[in-house]
Amino acid sequence: MKKIYLTLSFVIASGLLSAQNKDTKVADKLFDRYEYVDAAKEYLKLTESGKADTYVYKQLADSYYNVFNTKEAVKWYAKAIEQKQDAETYYKYAQMLKAEGNYTEADKQMRQFASLAPSDQRAKTFSSNPNYLPTLKNQSKLYDVVKSDISSDKTDFGTVLTNDNNVYFSSARNTSRRNSNWNEEPYLDLYKATYNANGTISEAVAIDNLNTKWHDGPASISSDGNTMYYGSESFNEKEYTKDKEKKAKFGKIYLYKATNAGGSWSNGKPLPFNNAAYDVRNPSISKDGKTLYFSSNMPGGFGGEDIWKVSVNGDEYGTPENLGAKVNTEANESFPFITDDNILFFSSNGKQGFGGLDVFKIDFNKGADAVNVGAPVNTEKDDFSFTYNTSKKVGFFSSNRAGNDDIYKADPVCGVQAIALVKDAKTGNVIGDASVVLVDSKEKVVGNQSTSADGKTSFGVNCNMPYNFQVSKQGYESGVFEVAKTDGGEVVVEALLQPIMPIITENEVILQPIYFEFNRSNITQQGAAELDKLVQVMNEHPTMVIFAKSHTDSRGSDKYNLNLSDRRAKSTVQYLVSKGIAKDRISGQGFGESEPKVTCDKCTEEEHSQNRRSEFLIVKK
């Protein structure tokens, strides 16, 4: 997304700006003016002449970050972090890596960010759920998406469809306008078009009565069609902040209110809570006209840009209220849109998503948390400015997924979130790391995931279609479980797996292989599941006495292997005792590599694994 919607507007007076040093003076001046394209060119000259340092690399990366040139941003952030940077730099680097589809490296940078800013909500969310992406990718599809025919080759965003079939949006398509120094495109204007019965949109015309020589838009229209709230710039009011050091004047985005008389918009007036110290923009008025939502970097927020609301009573306005932590983060939340049924859509680059800005929604009727609307609305690029007409059941949003900020149409589809909850059929315990394969009625694999520690994994499926879960886990009999057909919401399938019970011979209780982590003797989740079966056998045979023998493969020294196997044998004994088995019924010893099951000089991995085993000998039945 063109970052101008998240930065200041400005006018620069003549004079020189302060700079990092004499070599970076020209580039720094351009950067401070938000002329990032030209700033990048100047910083590049320094790299080519051998005058670059970490500061230049970071400024270069930030320049590309601000115009969403992800490939170049990644390149220069990689150079910048060769020396330690502030936490936000690592966060920005992670965002750009995700936008390039490099999630593995992005996670690495997020871990660095989290280590430097552990109290940041973004860091806490990542640390608590670092492997969120598979679940996000597999959630049910909410919309079908197609590029709208109203898009141009310039920036287009902020599309709203009114109940009387008018479409309003902001665009930089007017090439007769002067260009913004920021992105070398014309200044934004407000446009109006007509939504046709076949879903197409007629050719747009500029709303000249409201457009100024500055950036204008986006807009929100009241339900009766008579009131418009829209963004424009504080220079209209001759209000700005002077920076004596930079000899510059910096303006802000203000909100305005206009009225419709005879089909023509006029009488645009600034709202009373505008302030030259911060931006107020991206309005959305509620159906009853009593609450105006907007985004702002005003004081009292969480950081960056937040979503706020203010009460409206005619031309009187209350005190703006921040929507709180369920919506806002320390990064940017912007482009709010409130539907007629009280669902708020907004975009965020602080909540967990695919990369860049993602579209989220929160249902104020339920008081639930905000949720990512998923693919295909969201991609690794910037996806933003989502609006939805409840009566016409159609949405619009913008995205730079094709390299330009284009308008897309979103048609809702019926989706279901199918959740597999895998449990042990004997104990009722949940089973983590079980393989769950989702197949359709033609036995085609739709998805394949593993359960998390709570025994759950989920998939997005179509409504009223037949699906099955094929579930497997070592030590259990595989099972097939039907997913009930439903017309929306979520369906939970309890998948009960029958454990493969131990084989009891005359001299031994044979379990499935019990694995330990490398160079460790603690009982793993998998090992515990198998040992629980031995507990069950011993409870069923109350006079049985067991001697546990632990063996290693031949890698490592004799002494090392003997000590390791002995520790593992003792951990095994302690586990059974903790489960209620009397101490005089279970003992154990490690034998290292002294009793191989397979004798071999150059053992294969398979032969090593056979030798690396536990045995449970029956001392007394």
C-alpha positions as CSV (number, residue, x, y, z in Angstrom):
1,M,0.0,0.0,0.0
2,K,1.2,3.5,-0.7
3,K,2.4,4.6,2.7
4,I,1.1,8.1,2.2
5,Y,-2.1,7.0,3.8
6,L,-0.2,6.3,7.0
7,T,2.2,9.3,7.0
8,L,2.0,13.0,7.3
9,S,1.2,15.4,4.4
10,F,3.5,18.4,4.1
11,V,4.6,21.6,2.4
12,I,8.4,22.4,2.3
13,A,9.7,25.9,2.3
14,S,13.0,26.9,0.9
15,G,16.1,26.2,3.0
16,L,18.3,23.4,4.1
17,L,17.3,20.5,6.4
18,S,19.5,19.0,9.1
19,A,21.3,15.8,8.1
20,Q,23.2,12.9,9.6
21,N,26.4,14.2,8.0
22,K,27.6,16.1,5.0
23,D,27.5,13.1,2.8
24,T,23.9,12.2,3.6
25,K,22.6,15.7,3.7
26,V,20.8,15.6,0.3
27,A,19.3,12.2,0.9
28,D,18.2,13.0,4.4
29,K,16.5,16.2,3.2
30,L,14.5,14.2,0.7
31,F,13.7,11.5,3.3
32,D,12.5,14.1,5.8
33,R,10.2,15.5,3.1
34,Y,8.8,12.0,2.6
35,E,10.1,12.0,-0.9
36,Y,11.2,8.4,-0.5
37,V,11.8,7.5,-4.1
38,D,14.3,10.3,-4.7
39,A,15.8,9.7,-1.2
40,A,16.5,6.1,-2.1
41,K,18.3,7.2,-5.3
42,E,20.6,9.5,-3.2
43,Y,21.3,6.9,-0.6
44,L,22.2,4.4,-3.4
45,K,24.7,6.9,-4.8
46,L,26.5,6.7,-1.4
47,T,26.6,2.9,-1.5
48,E,28.0,3.1,-5.0
49,S,30.7,5.6,-4.0
50,G,31.8,3.6,-1.0
51,K,30.4,6.2,1.5
52,A,27.6,4.0,3.0
53,D,27.4,2.9,6.6
54,T,24.8,1.2,8.7
55,Y,22.9,4.5,9.0
56,V,22.6,4.7,5.2
57,Y,21.6,1.1,4.9
58,K,18.8,1.6,7.4
59,Q,17.6,4.8,5.8
60,L,17.7,3.1,2.4
61,A,15.7,0.2,3.7
62,D,13.2,2.5,5.4
63,S,12.7,4.4,2.2
64,Y,11.8,1.3,0.3
65,Y,9.6,0.1,3.3
66,N,7.6,3.3,3.1
67,V,6.8,2.8,-0.6
68,F,6.4,-1.0,-0.2
69,N,9.3,-1.9,-2.5
70,T,9.6,-5.2,-0.6
71,K,12.4,-6.7,-2.5
72,E,14.8,-3.8,-2.1
73,A,13.7,-3.2,1.5
74,V,14.7,-6.8,2.4
75,K,18.0,-6.4,0.7
76,W,19.0,-3.3,2.6
77,Y,17.5,-4.3,6.0
78,A,19.8,-7.4,5.7
79,K,22.7,-5.0,5.4
80,A,21.5,-2.8,8.2
81,I,21.1,-5.5,10.8
82,E,24.7,-6.6,10.4
83,Q,25.0,-4.2,13.3
84,K,22.5,-4.2,16.1
85,Q,19.4,-2.1,15.4
86,D,16.4,-1.0,17.4
87,A,13.5,-3.4,17.8
88,E,11.2,-1.7,15.3
89,T,13.8,-2.2,12.5
90,Y,13.6,-6.0,13.1
91,Y,9.8,-5.8,13.0
92,K,9.8,-3.9,9.7
93,Y,12.4,-6.3,8.3
94,A,10.1,-9.2,9.3
95,Q,7.1,-7.6,7.6
96,M,9.0,-7.1,4.3
97,L,10.3,-10.7,4.5
98,K,6.7,-12.0,4.9
99,A,5.6,-9.8,2.0
100,E,8.3,-11.6,-0.1
101,G,6.9,-15.0,1.1
102,N,10.0,-15.8,3.2
103,Y,8.2,-16.7,6.4
104,T,11.1,-18.7,7.9
105,E,13.5,-15.8,7.9
106,A,10.6,-13.5,8.9
107,D,10.1,-15.6,12.0
108,K,13.8,-15.3,12.8
109,Q,13.6,-11.5,12.7
110,M,10.4,-11.6,14.8
111,R,12.2,-13.6,17.5
112,Q,14.9,-10.9,17.5
113,F,12.2,-8.2,17.7
114,A,10.5,-10.1,20.6
115,S,13.7,-10.4,22.5
116,L,14.3,-6.7,22.3
117,A,10.7,-5.6,23.0
118,P,9.2,-8.5,25.1
119,S,6.4,-6.3,26.5
120,D,5.2,-5.2,23.1
121,Q,1.8,-6.8,22.3
122,R,3.0,-7.9,18.9
123,A,6.0,-9.7,20.5
124,K,3.7,-11.4,23.1
125,T,1.3,-12.6,20.4
126,F,4.1,-14.0,18.2
127,S,5.8,-15.7,21.2
128,S,2.5,-17.3,22.3
129,N,1.7,-18.6,18.8
130,P,4.7,-18.5,16.4
131,N,3.3,-21.2,14.1
132,Y,0.1,-19.5,13.3
133,L,0.4,-19.4,9.6
134,P,-0.8,-23.0,8.7
135,T,-4.0,-22.4,10.6
136,L,-4.4,-19.0,9.0
137,K,-3.9,-20.5,5.5
138,N,-6.4,-23.3,6.2
139,Q,-9.3,-21.3,7.6
140,S,-12.5,-21.3,5.7
141,K,-12.7,-18.9,2.7
142,L,-15.1,-16.0,3.4
143,Y,-15.1,-14.3,0.0
144,D,-14.5,-14.8,-3.7
145,V,-12.3,-12.0,-5.0
146,V,-12.0,-10.4,-8.5
147,K,-10.4,-7.2,-9.6
148,S,-12.9,-4.4,-10.1
149,D,-13.3,-2.8,-13.5
150,I,-13.2,0.6,-11.8
151,S,-9.5,0.3,-11.1
152,S,-7.0,2.5,-13.0
153,D,-3.2,2.4,-13.5
154,K,-2.9,4.8,-10.6
155,T,-3.7,4.5,-6.9
156,D,-7.4,3.6,-6.1
157,F,-8.8,2.8,-2.7
158,G,-11.5,3.6,-0.1
159,T,-14.4,2.2,-2.2
160,V,-17.8,2.4,-0.5
161,L,-21.1,1.3,-2.1
162,T,-24.3,3.1,-0.8
163,N,-27.8,1.6,-0.8
164,D,-28.8,3.9,-3.7
165,N,-26.1,2.3,-5.9
166,N,-23.5,5.1,-5.7
167,V,-19.9,4.2,-5.5
168,Y,-17.4,6.6,-3.9
169,F,-13.6,6.2,-3.8
170,S,-10.3,8.0,-3.9
171,S,-8.0,7.9,-6.8
172,A,-4.8,9.5,-8.2
173,R,-6.0,9.0,-11.8
174,N,-6.3,12.7,-12.6
175,T,-3.1,13.3,-14.5
176,S,-3.9,16.9,-15.0
177,R,-3.3,17.4,-11.3
178,R,0.2,18.2,-10.0
179,N,2.2,15.2,-8.8
180,S,2.9,14.6,-5.1
181,N,6.6,14.6,-4.5
182,W,6.1,11.6,-2.2
183,N,5.3,9.0,-4.8
184,E,5.3,10.8,-8.2
185,E,1.6,10.3,-8.7
186,P,-1.1,13.0,-8.9
187,Y,-2.7,14.1,-5.7
188,L,-5.8,12.1,-4.6
189,D,-9.3,13.2,-5.6
190,L,-12.7,11.9,-4.6
191,Y,-14.7,10.1,-7.3
192,K,-18.3,8.9,-7.7
193,A,-19.6,6.2,-10.0
194,T,-22.7,4.0,-10.3
195,Y,-23.0,0.4,-9.3
196,N,-25.0,-1.5,-12.0
197,A,-27.3,-4.5,-11.6
198,N,-24.8,-6.8,-13.2
199,G,-22.1,-5.9,-10.7
200,T,-20.2,-3.6,-13.0
201,I,-19.4,0.0,-12.2
202,S,-19.9,2.9,-14.6
203,E,-17.2,5.3,-15.5
204,A,-16.3,7.5,-12.5
205,V,-16.4,11.3,-12.3
206,A,-14.6,13.6,-9.9
207,I,-16.5,15.3,-7.2
208,D,-15.2,18.7,-8.1
209,N,-17.2,20.6,-5.5
210,L,-15.2,18.9,-2.7
211,N,-11.8,18.2,-4.3
212,T,-9.0,20.6,-3.4
213,K,-5.4,21.0,-4.6
214,W,-4.4,18.6,-1.7
215,H,-5.1,14.9,-1.1
216,D,-8.9,14.3,-0.7
217,G,-10.6,11.1,0.5
218,P,-11.6,8.5,1.3
219,A,-15.2,9.1,2.2
220,S,-18.1,7.6,4.2
221,I,-21.8,8.3,3.4
222,S,-24.6,8.3,5.9
223,S,-27.4,5.7,5.4
224,D,-29.8,8.3,4.1
225,G,-27.3,9.5,1.5
226,N,-27.4,13.1,2.7
227,T,-24.1,13.4,4.7
228,M,-20.5,12.7,3.7
229,Y,-17.5,12.5,6.0
230,Y,-14.2,12.6,4.1
231,G,-10.5,13.4,4.6
232,S,-8.6,16.3,3.2
233,E,-5.6,18.4,4.4
234,S,-5.1,20.9,7.1
235,F,-3.6,23.4,4.7
236,N,-7.2,24.1,3.6
237,E,-7.6,25.7,7.0
238,K,-4.1,27.3,6.9
239,E,-3.2,25.1,9.8
240,Y,0.1,23.4,10.0
241,T,3.2,22.9,12.1
242,K,6.4,24.8,11.5
243,D,9.7,23.1,11.8
244,K,12.3,25.9,12.2
245,E,15.2,23.5,12.0
246,K,14.1,22.0,8.8
247,K,12.5,25.3,7.6
248,A,9.4,23.4,6.7
249,K,5.6,23.4,7.2
250,F,3.9,20.1,8.0
251,G,0.2,19.6,7.5
252,K,-2.1,16.9,8.7
253,I,-5.1,15.0,7.4
254,Y,-8.3,16.4,8.7
255,L,-11.9,15.1,8.6
256,Y,-14.6,17.1,6.9
257,K,-18.4,16.9,6.7
258,A,-20.4,17.8,3.6
259,T,-24.1,17.7,2.7
260,N,-26.0,16.6,-0.3
261,A,-28.4,19.0,-1.9
262,G,-30.1,18.1,-5.1
263,G,-27.6,15.4,-5.9
264,S,-24.6,17.8,-5.5
265,W,-22.1,17.7,-2.6
266,S,-21.2,21.0,-1.0
267,N,-20.7,22.9,2.3
268,G,-17.6,21.0,3.3
269,K,-16.6,21.9,6.9
270,P,-13.8,20.6,9.2
271,L,-14.8,18.6,12.2
272,P,-14.1,20.2,15.6
273,F,-11.7,17.5,16.9
274,N,-9.2,18.0,14.1
275,N,-5.8,19.0,15.4
276,A,-2.6,20.3,13.7
277,A,-0.6,18.0,16.0
278,Y,-2.0,14.7,14.6
279,D,-3.9,13.1,11.7
280,V,-7.6,12.3,11.7
281,R,-8.8,10.3,8.7
282,N,-10.5,7.3,7.1
283,P,-14.0,7.9,8.4
284,S,-16.9,5.5,8.7
285,I,-20.3,6.5,10.0
286,S,-22.6,4.0,11.7
287,K,-26.1,3.1,10.3
288,D,-27.9,5.3,12.8
289,G,-25.5,8.2,12.2
290,K,-24.6,8.5,15.9
291,T,-21.1,7.0,15.9
292,L,-18.2,8.0,13.6
293,Y,-15.3,5.7,13.4
294,F,-11.9,6.9,12.2
295,S,-8.1,6.3,12.4
296,S,-5.7,8.6,14.1
297,N,-2.2,8.9,15.6
298,M,-3.6,11.2,18.3
299,P,-2.2,10.9,21.9
300,G,-3.6,8.2,24.1
301,G,-3.3,5.4,21.6
302,F,-1.3,2.2,21.6
303,G,1.3,3.4,19.1
304,G,1.4,4.1,15.4
305,E,-2.1,4.7,14.0
306,D,-5.2,3.4,16.0
307,I,-8.9,3.1,15.4
308,W,-11.1,5.5,17.4
309,K,-14.8,6.4,17.6
310,V,-16.7,9.6,18.5
311,S,-20.4,10.2,19.3
312,V,-22.3,12.3,16.8
313,N,-25.4,14.4,17.5
314,G,-26.0,16.7,14.5
315,D,-23.1,19.0,14.4
316,E,-22.0,18.2,18.0
317,Y,-19.3,15.6,18.7
318,G,-18.2,13.9,21.9
319,T,-14.7,13.1,23.0
320,P,-12.9,10.5,20.8
321,E,-12.5,7.1,22.4
322,N,-9.8,4.5,21.5
323,L,-11.3,1.1,20.6
324,G,-8.8,-0.7,22.8
325,A,-6.5,-3.7,22.7
326,K,-8.9,-6.0,20.9
327,V,-8.5,-3.8,17.8
328,N,-5.3,-1.7,18.2
329,T,-1.6,-2.7,18.6
330,E,1.7,-0.8,18.8
331,A,1.8,-0.8,15.0
332,N,-0.8,0.6,12.6
333,E,-4.5,-0.1,12.5
334,S,-6.4,2.0,10.0
335,F,-9.3,2.0,7.4
336,P,-12.2,1.2,9.7
337,F,-15.6,0.4,8.2
338,I,-18.6,-0.3,10.3
339,T,-21.4,-2.4,8.7
340,D,-25.1,-2.0,9.2
341,D,-25.1,-5.0,11.5
342,N,-22.3,-3.6,13.7
343,I,-19.3,-5.6,12.4
344,L,-16.1,-3.5,12.1
345,F,-13.6,-4.2,9.3
346,F,-10.2,-2.7,9.6
347,S,-6.6,-3.2,8.4
348,S,-3.6,-3.9,10.6
349,N,0.1,-4.6,10.2
350,G,0.5,-5.3,13.9
351,K,-1.8,-8.4,14.3
352,Q,-0.8,-11.8,13.0
353,G,-1.3,-12.0,9.2
354,F,0.2,-13.0,5.9
355,G,2.3,-9.9,5.6
356,G,2.0,-6.1,5.2
357,L,-1.5,-4.9,6.0
358,D,-4.2,-7.5,6.5
359,V,-7.9,-7.1,6.7
360,F,-9.5,-8.1,10.1
361,K,-13.1,-8.0,11.4
362,I,-14.6,-7.8,14.9
363,D,-18.2,-8.4,15.7
364,F,-19.3,-5.9,18.3
365,N,-22.5,-7.8,18.9
366,K,-20.6,-10.8,20.3
367,G,-17.7,-9.1,22.1
368,A,-15.3,-11.5,20.5
369,D,-11.7,-10.8,19.4
370,A,-10.8,-9.5,16.0
371,V,-10.1,-12.2,13.4
372,N,-8.2,-12.2,10.2
373,V,-10.6,-12.6,7.2
374,G,-8.1,-14.9,5.5
375,A,-7.3,-15.6,1.9
376,P,-8.0,-14.6,-0.8
377,V,-8.8,-11.2,0.6
378,N,-5.4,-11.2,2.4
379,T,-2.1,-11.9,0.8
380,E,1.5,-11.3,1.7
381,K,1.2,-7.8,0.3
382,D,-0.9,-4.8,1.6
383,D,-4.6,-5.5,1.7
384,F,-6.7,-2.7,3.1
385,S,-9.8,-0.4,3.1
386,F,-12.4,-3.2,3.1
387,T,-16.0,-2.1,3.1
388,Y,-19.2,-4.2,2.9
389,N,-22.7,-3.4,1.9
390,T,-24.9,-5.6,4.0
391,S,-28.1,-5.3,2.0
392,K,-26.5,-5.9,-1.3
393,K,-24.1,-8.6,0.1
394,V,-21.0,-7.3,-1.7
395,G,-17.7,-5.9,-0.5
396,F,-14.8,-3.9,-1.9
397,F,-11.2,-3.5,-0.8
398,S,-7.8,-2.4,-2.2
399,S,-4.6,-4.3,-2.5
400,N,-1.2,-3.8,-4.1
401,R,-0.8,-7.6,-4.8
402,A,-0.3,-6.8,-8.5
403,G,2.1,-4.0,-7.8
404,N,-0.4,-1.1,-7.8
405,D,-3.1,-0.1,-5.4
406,D,-6.2,-1.6,-7.2
407,I,-9.8,-2.0,-6.2
408,Y,-11.1,-5.6,-5.8
409,K,-14.7,-6.8,-5.4
410,A,-15.4,-9.4,-2.6
411,D,-18.4,-11.7,-2.9
412,P,-19.2,-13.7,0.3
413,V,-19.1,-17.5,0.1
414,C,-20.5,-20.0,2.5
415,G,-17.7,-21.5,4.5
416,V,-17.3,-23.8,7.5
417,Q,-14.4,-24.1,9.9
418,A,-14.0,-27.9,10.4
419,I,-12.1,-28.7,13.6
420,A,-10.5,-32.1,14.3
421,L,-10.2,-32.8,18.0
422,V,-8.0,-36.0,18.4
423,K,-8.2,-38.0,21.6
424,D,-7.1,-41.3,23.0
425,A,-10.2,-43.5,23.0
426,K,-9.2,-45.3,26.2
427,T,-8.0,-42.4,28.4
428,G,-9.8,-39.4,26.8
429,N,-6.5,-37.5,26.7
430,V,-5.9,-35.2,23.8
431,I,-3.2,-36.3,21.3
432,G,-0.8,-33.8,19.9
433,D,1.2,-34.1,16.7
434,A,-1.4,-36.5,15.2
435,S,-1.6,-36.4,11.4
436,V,-4.9,-35.2,10.1
437,V,-5.7,-35.4,6.4
438,L,-8.8,-33.8,5.0
439,V,-10.3,-35.5,2.0
440,D,-13.4,-34.7,-0.1
441,S,-16.1,-37.0,-1.4
442,K,-13.8,-38.0,-4.3
443,E,-11.0,-38.9,-1.9
444,K,-9.0,-35.9,-3.1
445,V,-6.7,-34.5,-0.4
446,V,-7.8,-31.0,0.5
447,G,-5.3,-30.4,3.3
448,N,-2.8,-32.1,5.6
449,Q,-1.9,-30.8,9.1
450,S,-0.8,-32.0,12.5
451,T,-2.6,-31.4,15.7
452,S,-1.2,-28.9,18.2
453,A,-0.7,-29.7,21.9
454,D,-4.4,-29.3,22.6
455,G,-5.2,-32.1,20.1
456,K,-6.8,-29.7,17.6
457,T,-6.3,-28.6,14.1
458,S,-8.7,-26.9,11.7
459,F,-9.5,-26.5,8.0
460,G,-11.7,-24.2,6.0
461,V,-14.3,-26.1,3.9
462,N,-17.3,-25.4,1.8
463,C,-20.8,-25.5,3.3
464,N,-22.9,-28.6,3.0
465,M,-20.2,-30.6,1.3
466,P,-19.1,-34.1,2.4
467,Y,-15.6,-34.4,3.9
468,N,-13.7,-36.9,6.0
469,F,-10.8,-36.6,8.4
470,Q,-8.2,-39.4,8.0
471,V,-6.3,-39.4,11.3
472,S,-3.2,-41.3,12.3
473,K,-0.6,-41.4,15.1
474,Q,2.1,-43.8,15.9
475,G,1.0,-46.2,18.6
476,Y,-2.7,-45.9,17.6
477,E,-4.9,-47.5,15.0
478,S,-5.7,-45.1,12.2
479,G,-9.2,-43.9,11.8
480,V,-11.6,-42.1,9.3
481,F,-14.1,-39.6,10.8
482,E,-16.9,-38.0,8.9
483,V,-17.3,-34.2,8.9
484,A,-20.9,-33.3,9.4
485,K,-22.5,-31.1,6.7
486,T,-23.5,-27.7,7.8
487,D,-24.4,-24.4,6.3
488,G,-21.9,-22.2,8.1
489,G,-20.1,-21.5,11.3
490,E,-17.9,-24.3,12.7
491,V,-18.1,-28.0,13.3
492,V,-16.0,-30.0,15.7
493,V,-15.2,-33.6,15.0
494,E,-14.1,-35.7,17.9
495,A,-11.6,-38.2,16.5
496,L,-11.1,-41.0,19.0
497,L,-8.1,-43.2,18.2
498,Q,-7.8,-46.7,19.6
499,P,-4.3,-47.2,21.1
500,I,-2.4,-50.2,19.9
501,M,-2.2,-52.2,23.1
502,P,1.0,-53.9,24.3
503,I,1.7,-57.5,23.3
504,I,2.2,-59.6,26.4
505,T,4.4,-62.7,25.9
506,E,5.6,-65.2,28.4
507,N,8.6,-63.0,29.3
508,E,8.0,-59.5,28.0
509,V,5.5,-56.7,27.6
510,I,6.2,-55.3,24.1
511,L,5.3,-51.6,23.5
512,Q,5.7,-49.4,20.5
513,P,9.2,-47.7,20.4
514,I,9.7,-45.1,23.1
515,Y,11.7,-42.1,21.9
516,F,13.8,-39.7,23.8
517,E,15.2,-36.4,22.6
518,F,18.8,-36.4,21.6
519,N,21.2,-36.5,24.6
520,R,18.2,-36.3,27.0
521,S,16.5,-38.6,29.4
522,N,13.3,-36.8,30.1
523,I,10.0,-38.6,29.1
524,T,8.5,-37.1,25.9
525,Q,4.8,-36.8,25.2
526,Q,5.1,-39.8,22.8
527,G,7.0,-41.8,25.4
528,A,4.4,-41.0,28.1
529,A,1.6,-42.2,25.8
530,E,3.3,-45.6,25.4
531,L,4.2,-45.9,29.1
532,D,0.6,-45.2,30.0
533,K,-0.3,-48.4,28.2
534,L,2.2,-50.3,30.4
535,V,0.5,-48.7,33.4
536,Q,-2.8,-50.0,32.2
537,V,-1.4,-53.5,31.7
538,M,0.1,-53.6,35.2
539,N,-3.1,-52.3,36.7
540,E,-4.9,-55.2,35.0
541,H,-2.3,-57.6,36.3
542,P,-1.8,-56.4,39.9
543,T,0.9,-59.0,40.7
544,M,3.0,-58.3,37.7
545,V,6.6,-57.1,38.3
546,I,8.6,-55.4,35.5
547,F,12.3,-54.9,34.9
548,A,12.9,-52.1,32.4
549,K,16.0,-52.3,30.2
550,S,17.2,-49.3,28.3
551,H,19.6,-49.6,25.3
552,T,21.4,-47.2,23.0
553,D,22.9,-47.5,19.6
554,S,26.7,-47.8,19.1
555,R,27.3,-44.1,18.5
556,G,29.2,-42.5,21.3
557,S,31.6,-43.9,23.9
558,D,30.7,-47.0,25.9
559,K,30.7,-45.0,29.2
560,Y,28.6,-42.2,27.7
561,N,26.0,-44.7,26.3
562,L,25.9,-46.6,29.6
563,N,25.2,-43.5,31.6
564,L,22.7,-42.2,29.2
565,S,20.7,-45.4,29.0
566,D,20.8,-45.7,32.8
567,R,19.3,-42.2,33.2
568,R,16.6,-43.1,30.7
569,A,15.8,-46.3,32.6
570,K,15.5,-44.4,35.8
571,S,13.2,-41.8,34.2
572,T,11.1,-44.6,32.9
573,V,10.8,-46.1,36.4
574,Q,10.0,-42.7,38.0
575,Y,7.3,-42.1,35.4
576,L,5.5,-45.4,36.2
577,V,5.8,-44.7,40.0
578,S,4.3,-41.3,39.4
579,K,1.3,-43.0,37.8
580,G,0.7,-45.1,40.9
581,I,2.7,-48.2,40.3
582,A,4.3,-49.4,43.5
583,K,8.1,-49.1,43.7
584,D,8.6,-52.8,44.4
585,R,6.9,-53.7,41.1
586,I,9.1,-51.7,38.7
587,S,12.9,-51.4,38.5
588,G,15.2,-50.5,35.6
589,Q,18.8,-50.4,34.4
590,G,20.7,-49.1,31.4
591,F,22.8,-51.4,29.3
592,G,24.2,-48.8,26.9
593,E,25.3,-50.5,23.7
594,S,26.3,-53.8,25.3
595,E,23.3,-55.8,24.1
596,P,22.6,-54.8,20.5
597,K,19.5,-56.3,18.8
598,V,21.3,-56.1,15.4
599,T,25.0,-56.7,15.3
600,C,26.6,-54.5,12.7
601,D,30.0,-52.8,12.0
602,K,28.7,-49.9,9.8
603,C,25.1,-49.8,11.0
604,T,22.4,-48.2,8.9
605,E,20.0,-45.7,10.4
606,E,17.4,-48.4,10.5
607,E,19.8,-50.7,12.4
608,H,20.7,-48.0,14.8
609,S,17.0,-47.3,15.5
610,Q,16.4,-51.0,16.3
611,N,19.3,-51.1,18.8
612,R,18.1,-47.9,20.4
613,R,15.2,-49.4,22.3
614,S,13.5,-50.1,25.6
615,E,12.5,-53.6,26.8
616,F,10.1,-54.5,29.6
617,L,10.8,-57.9,31.0
618,I,8.3,-59.7,33.1
619,V,10.0,-60.7,36.4
620,K,6.7,-62.0,37.8
621,K,3.2,-62.3,36.4
